[in-house]
Amino acid sequence: MLSRNPNAIFLSETKVDSSRIESIRGEIKFDECFAVDRLGMRGGLVVFWKGPEIVTLIGYSQNHVNLEVVGTYSFQWRLMSFYGFPEQYRHKE
């Protein structure tokens, strides 16, 4: 079933700086976010989420964001979001 009110969203190729992401977060009514800035005019990653979960950043790069989430009843889970290089010759990376 497709949720029309997700608790988390991962976006890739945002092509915007994290300062703009913060204003977008407010517009789409998410509680928190973590963004990886673009490089030049390429790339950029962001994860938006809603509370009351406790979210801890485990690691990130230009191609991934790794978060640990502690939700209701202290249930822990991991949100790992990946974005591969768009150039075919770099797909193995």
Beta strands, then each sheet from edge to edge (+ up, - down):
strand 1: 8-12
strand 2: 32-36
strand 3: 45-49
strand 4: 54-60
strand 5: 64-70
strand 6: 76-82
sheet 1: 1+ 3- 2+
sheet 2: 4+ 5- 6+
end
